[in-house]
């Protein structure tokens, strides 16, 4: 079976979420911070 895609988001000052995330969580982050180009 294929492993699901996951990536690591490092801790930073712009966003509070960090750690290992699945693709759906990354999409949620992009939607949440779409008006903050520094965070994206």
Secondary structure, 3 states (H helix, E strand, C coil): CCCCCEEEECCCCCCCCCEEEEHHHHHHHHHHCCCCCCCC
